[in-house]
Amino acid sequence: MNKASLIEHMAKETKLPKTVCKNAVESFVRFVETNLKKGKNVVLTGFGTFTVMRRKERVGINPATGQKMKIAAKRVPKFKAGKKLKDMVA
């Protein structure tokens, strides 16, 4: 499923116009992005938690040349599924 199919599904389920559903999805994505940039977690109880994880600097290998190279430390987004979602999928 991609963003367009999610919007279409939401429009059918809620009987709202696609533009309203598109705005809702995009607003949610912006909300998550903004909070993660600030270092804040976004928790949707039962569904999951969006967090920012810090990766340490490490040594990697360039697959094309086989040379070792330093990979800089960075922050990356992470999603951890909630218990309700895990139980539903299992």
Helices and strands as residue ranges (DSSP letters): H 3-14, H 18-37, E 42-44, E 48-55, E 58-61, E 68-71, E 74-81, H 83-89
